[in-house]
Amino acid sequence: MLNKKIEDALNAQINAEMWSAYLYLSMSAYCHHIGQPGMASWYEVQFQEEQDHAKILFNYVNSRDGRVELKPIDAVPTEWESIIDVFEKTLAHEQKVTSLINDLYALTHECKDFATQSMLKWFIDEQVEEEESAKTIIDNIKMIKDNGYGLYMLDKELGARTYKKASPLTSND
């Protein structure tokens, strides 16, 4: 059985993950609009991964005899200044999510909920990867500057990314 404080915090994180999915779908729409279909595709994979993250937490709460309470998802931005701005906002968002996961992990430590702590280890590792990926793309865009061919090649590279199920924890099996 989950501690009520942890259950509430996990529900808040489910909401945050769904908001993240919605944000990345909005970023995908923006990239399509400005003629960067590969980057749009990259964000569509991000969208799917964030849904997986929410599902992992959803399944975990249910497995611990907790109650999932889905809340409305707040509106997300739909416009950015440039392609670099989109990816800088992505990095800032991932850093915020890292902070949320760290706070949740700290709460499990405070409540001595070692099972939830163990489950959250996957998310901690995932956030390192998420931040590194966004930072690498930002570095590449900065290196490319205004080189249209370079941006074209980066768009093609990012478009080659394929969706992989985030974790076996996403299924109920």
NUROLUM-392626 format. One record per residue (C-alpha): residue number from 0; z, x, y. Coordinates in steps of 0.5 Angstrom, whole numbers, plus 500, padded with zeros to 3 digits. Each point is the difference from the previous one (the first is absolute). Layout:
# residues N
<site><nr>NUM</nr><w>Z</w><u>X</u><v>Y</v></site>
...
# end
This chain:
# residues 173
<site><nr>0</nr><w>500</w><u>500</u><v>500</v></site>
<site><nr>1</nr><w>498</w><u>503</u><v>507</v></site>
<site><nr>2</nr><w>505</w><u>501</u><v>505</v></site>
<site><nr>3</nr><w>498</w><u>494</u><v>506</v></site>
<site><nr>4</nr><w>499</w><u>506</u><v>505</v></site>
<site><nr>5</nr><w>496</w><u>503</u><v>496</v></site>
<site><nr>6</nr><w>496</w><u>494</u><v>498</v></site>
<site><nr>7</nr><w>499</w><u>498</u><v>507</v></site>
<site><nr>8</nr><w>498</w><u>507</u><v>502</v></site>
<site><nr>9</nr><w>495</w><u>500</u><v>494</v></site>
<site><nr>10</nr><w>497</w><u>493</u><v>502</v></site>
<site><nr>11</nr><w>499</w><u>503</u><v>507</v></site>
<site><nr>12</nr><w>496</w><u>506</u><v>497</v></site>
<site><nr>13</nr><w>496</w><u>495</u><v>496</v></site>
<site><nr>14</nr><w>498</w><u>497</u><v>507</v></site>
<site><nr>15</nr><w>499</w><u>507</u><v>503</v></site>
<site><nr>16</nr><w>495</w><u>502</u><v>495</v></site>
<site><nr>17</nr><w>496</w><u>493</u><v>501</v></site>
<site><nr>18</nr><w>500</w><u>502</u><v>507</v></site>
<site><nr>19</nr><w>497</w><u>507</u><v>499</v></site>
<site><nr>20</nr><w>495</w><u>497</u><v>495</v></site>
<site><nr>21</nr><w>498</w><u>495</u><v>506</v></site>
<site><nr>22</nr><w>500</w><u>506</u><v>505</v></site>
<site><nr>23</nr><w>495</w><u>504</u><v>495</v></site>
<site><nr>24</nr><w>496</w><u>494</u><v>499</v></site>
<site><nr>25</nr><w>499</w><u>499</u><v>508</v></site>
<site><nr>26</nr><w>499</w><u>508</u><v>500</v></site>
<site><nr>27</nr><w>494</w><u>499</u><v>495</v></site>
<site><nr>28</nr><w>497</w><u>494</u><v>504</v></site>
<site><nr>29</nr><w>500</w><u>505</u><v>506</v></site>
<site><nr>30</nr><w>497</w><u>505</u><v>497</v></site>
<site><nr>31</nr><w>495</w><u>496</u><v>497</v></site>
<site><nr>32</nr><w>499</w><u>497</u><v>507</v></site>
<site><nr>33</nr><w>499</w><u>507</u><v>503</v></site>
<site><nr>34</nr><w>495</w><u>502</u><v>495</v></site>
<site><nr>35</nr><w>504</w><u>504</u><v>495</v></site>
<site><nr>36</nr><w>500</w><u>497</u><v>493</v></site>
<site><nr>37</nr><w>503</w><u>506</u><v>496</v></site>
<site><nr>38</nr><w>506</w><u>500</u><v>505</v></site>
<site><nr>39</nr><w>500</w><u>492</u><v>499</v></site>
<site><nr>40</nr><w>500</w><u>501</u><v>493</v></site>
<site><nr>41</nr><w>505</w><u>505</u><v>500</v></site>
<site><nr>42</nr><w>505</w><u>495</u><v>503</v></site>
<site><nr>43</nr><w>498</w><u>495</u><v>495</v></site>
<site><nr>44</nr><w>503</w><u>504</u><v>495</v></site>
<site><nr>45</nr><w>506</w><u>501</u><v>504</v></site>
<site><nr>46</nr><w>500</w><u>492</u><v>501</v></site>
<site><nr>47</nr><w>500</w><u>500</u><v>492</v></site>
<site><nr>48</nr><w>506</w><u>505</u><v>500</v></site>
<site><nr>49</nr><w>504</w><u>497</u><v>504</v></site>
<site><nr>50</nr><w>500</w><u>493</u><v>497</v></site>
<site><nr>51</nr><w>502</w><u>504</u><v>493</v></site>
<site><nr>52</nr><w>506</w><u>503</u><v>504</v></site>
<site><nr>53</nr><w>502</w><u>493</u><v>502</v></site>
<site><nr>54</nr><w>499</w><u>498</u><v>492</v></site>
<site><nr>55</nr><w>504</w><u>506</u><v>498</v></site>
<site><nr>56</nr><w>506</w><u>498</u><v>504</v></site>
<site><nr>57</nr><w>499</w><u>492</u><v>498</v></site>
<site><nr>58</nr><w>500</w><u>502</u><v>493</v></site>
<site><nr>59</nr><w>506</w><u>504</u><v>501</v></site>
<site><nr>60</nr><w>504</w><u>495</u><v>503</v></site>
<site><nr>61</nr><w>498</w><u>495</u><v>495</v></site>
<site><nr>62</nr><w>502</w><u>505</u><v>494</v></site>
<site><nr>63</nr><w>507</w><u>500</u><v>503</v></site>
<site><nr>64</nr><w>501</w><u>493</u><v>501</v></site>
<site><nr>65</nr><w>499</w><u>500</u><v>507</v></site>
<site><nr>66</nr><w>496</w><u>495</u><v>504</v></site>
<site><nr>67</nr><w>494</w><u>502</u><v>504</v></site>
<site><nr>68</nr><w>499</w><u>496</u><v>507</v></site>
<site><nr>69</nr><w>494</w><u>501</u><v>503</v></site>
<site><nr>70</nr><w>500</w><u>500</u><v>507</v></site>
<site><nr>71</nr><w>494</w><u>499</u><v>505</v></site>
<site><nr>72</nr><w>496</w><u>506</u><v>502</v></site>
<site><nr>73</nr><w>500</w><u>502</u><v>507</v></site>
<site><nr>74</nr><w>493</w><u>501</u><v>504</v></site>
<site><nr>75</nr><w>497</w><u>506</u><v>499</v></site>
<site><nr>76</nr><w>496</w><u>504</u><v>505</v></site>
<site><nr>77</nr><w>492</w><u>499</u><v>500</v></site>
<site><nr>78</nr><w>498</w><u>505</u><v>505</v></site>
<site><nr>79</nr><w>500</w><u>508</u><v>501</v></site>
<site><nr>80</nr><w>498</w><u>505</u><v>505</v></site>
<site><nr>81</nr><w>496</w><u>504</u><v>495</v></site>
<site><nr>82</nr><w>499</w><u>502</u><v>493</v></site>
<site><nr>83</nr><w>505</w><u>506</u><v>501</v></site>
<site><nr>84</nr><w>505</w><u>494</u><v>503</v></site>
<site><nr>85</nr><w>499</w><u>496</u><v>494</v></site>
<site><nr>86</nr><w>502</w><u>506</u><v>496</v></site>
<site><nr>87</nr><w>506</w><u>502</u><v>504</v></site>
<site><nr>88</nr><w>503</w><u>493</u><v>500</v></site>
<site><nr>89</nr><w>499</w><u>501</u><v>493</v></site>
<site><nr>90</nr><w>504</w><u>506</u><v>499</v></site>
<site><nr>91</nr><w>506</w><u>497</u><v>505</v></site>
<site><nr>92</nr><w>500</w><u>494</u><v>496</v></site>
<site><nr>93</nr><w>501</w><u>504</u><v>493</v></site>
<site><nr>94</nr><w>505</w><u>504</u><v>504</v></site>
<site><nr>95</nr><w>504</w><u>493</u><v>502</v></site>
<site><nr>96</nr><w>499</w><u>498</u><v>492</v></site>
<site><nr>97</nr><w>503</w><u>506</u><v>498</v></site>
<site><nr>98</nr><w>506</w><u>499</u><v>504</v></site>
<site><nr>99</nr><w>501</w><u>493</u><v>498</v></site>
<site><nr>100</nr><w>500</w><u>503</u><v>492</v></site>
<site><nr>101</nr><w>505</w><u>505</u><v>502</v></site>
<site><nr>102</nr><w>504</w><u>495</u><v>503</v></site>
<site><nr>103</nr><w>500</w><u>496</u><v>494</v></site>
<site><nr>104</nr><w>501</w><u>506</u><v>496</v></site>
<site><nr>105</nr><w>506</w><u>501</u><v>504</v></site>
<site><nr>106</nr><w>503</w><u>493</u><v>499</v></site>
<site><nr>107</nr><w>499</w><u>501</u><v>492</v></site>
<site><nr>108</nr><w>504</w><u>506</u><v>501</v></site>
<site><nr>109</nr><w>506</w><u>496</u><v>504</v></site>
<site><nr>110</nr><w>500</w><u>495</u><v>495</v></site>
<site><nr>111</nr><w>499</w><u>504</u><v>494</v></site>
<site><nr>112</nr><w>494</w><u>497</u><v>497</v></site>
<site><nr>113</nr><w>497</w><u>505</u><v>496</v></site>
<site><nr>114</nr><w>495</w><u>496</u><v>497</v></site>
<site><nr>115</nr><w>497</w><u>498</u><v>506</v></site>
<site><nr>116</nr><w>501</w><u>507</u><v>503</v></site>
<site><nr>117</nr><w>496</w><u>503</u><v>494</v></site>
<site><nr>118</nr><w>494</w><u>494</u><v>501</v></site>
<site><nr>119</nr><w>500</w><u>502</u><v>507</v></site>
<site><nr>120</nr><w>498</w><u>508</u><v>499</v></site>
<site><nr>121</nr><w>493</w><u>498</u><v>498</v></site>
<site><nr>122</nr><w>500</w><u>497</u><v>507</v></site>
<site><nr>123</nr><w>503</w><u>506</u><v>503</v></site>
<site><nr>124</nr><w>494</w><u>504</u><v>497</v></site>
<site><nr>125</nr><w>495</w><u>496</u><v>502</v></site>
<site><nr>126</nr><w>502</w><u>500</u><v>507</v></site>
<site><nr>127</nr><w>499</w><u>508</u><v>500</v></site>
<site><nr>128</nr><w>493</w><u>499</u><v>497</v></site>
<site><nr>129</nr><w>498</w><u>494</u><v>505</v></site>
<site><nr>130</nr><w>502</w><u>504</u><v>506</v></site>
<site><nr>131</nr><w>497</w><u>506</u><v>498</v></site>
<site><nr>132</nr><w>493</w><u>496</u><v>499</v></site>
<site><nr>133</nr><w>500</w><u>497</u><v>507</v></site>
<site><nr>134</nr><w>502</w><u>507</u><v>503</v></site>
<site><nr>135</nr><w>494</w><u>504</u><v>496</v></site>
<site><nr>136</nr><w>495</w><u>494</u><v>503</v></site>
<site><nr>137</nr><w>503</w><u>501</u><v>507</v></site>
<site><nr>138</nr><w>499</w><u>508</u><v>499</v></site>
<site><nr>139</nr><w>493</w><u>499</u><v>498</v></site>
<site><nr>140</nr><w>498</w><u>495</u><v>505</v></site>
<site><nr>141</nr><w>503</w><u>505</u><v>505</v></site>
<site><nr>142</nr><w>496</w><u>506</u><v>497</v></site>
<site><nr>143</nr><w>494</w><u>495</u><v>500</v></site>
<site><nr>144</nr><w>501</w><u>498</u><v>508</v></site>
<site><nr>145</nr><w>493</w><u>497</u><v>502</v></site>
<site><nr>146</nr><w>496</w><u>503</u><v>495</v></site>
<site><nr>147</nr><w>496</w><u>493</u><v>497</v></site>
<site><nr>148</nr><w>498</w><u>504</u><v>494</v></site>
<site><nr>149</nr><w>507</w><u>502</u><v>498</v></site>
<site><nr>150</nr><w>503</w><u>493</u><v>501</v></site>
<site><nr>151</nr><w>494</w><u>497</u><v>496</v></site>
<site><nr>152</nr><w>502</w><u>505</u><v>494</v></site>
<site><nr>153</nr><w>507</w><u>498</u><v>501</v></site>
<site><nr>154</nr><w>499</w><u>493</u><v>500</v></site>
<site><nr>155</nr><w>496</w><u>501</u><v>493</v></site>
<site><nr>156</nr><w>505</w><u>504</u><v>497</v></site>
<site><nr>157</nr><w>506</w><u>495</u><v>502</v></site>
<site><nr>158</nr><w>495</w><u>494</u><v>497</v></site>
<site><nr>159</nr><w>500</w><u>504</u><v>493</v></site>
<site><nr>160</nr><w>508</w><u>498</u><v>500</v></site>
<site><nr>161</nr><w>501</w><u>495</u><v>494</v></site>
<site><nr>162</nr><w>506</w><u>496</u><v>499</v></site>
<site><nr>163</nr><w>504</w><u>502</u><v>494</v></site>
<site><nr>164</nr><w>506</w><u>495</u><v>498</v></site>
<site><nr>165</nr><w>506</w><u>503</u><v>504</v></site>
<site><nr>166</nr><w>505</w><u>500</u><v>494</v></site>
<site><nr>167</nr><w>502</w><u>497</u><v>493</v></site>
<site><nr>168</nr><w>505</w><u>496</u><v>504</v></site>
<site><nr>169</nr><w>495</w><u>496</u><v>503</v></site>
<site><nr>170</nr><w>499</w><u>496</u><v>494</v></site>
<site><nr>171</nr><w>505</w><u>495</u><v>497</v></site>
<site><nr>172</nr><w>499</w><u>503</u><v>493</v></site>
# end
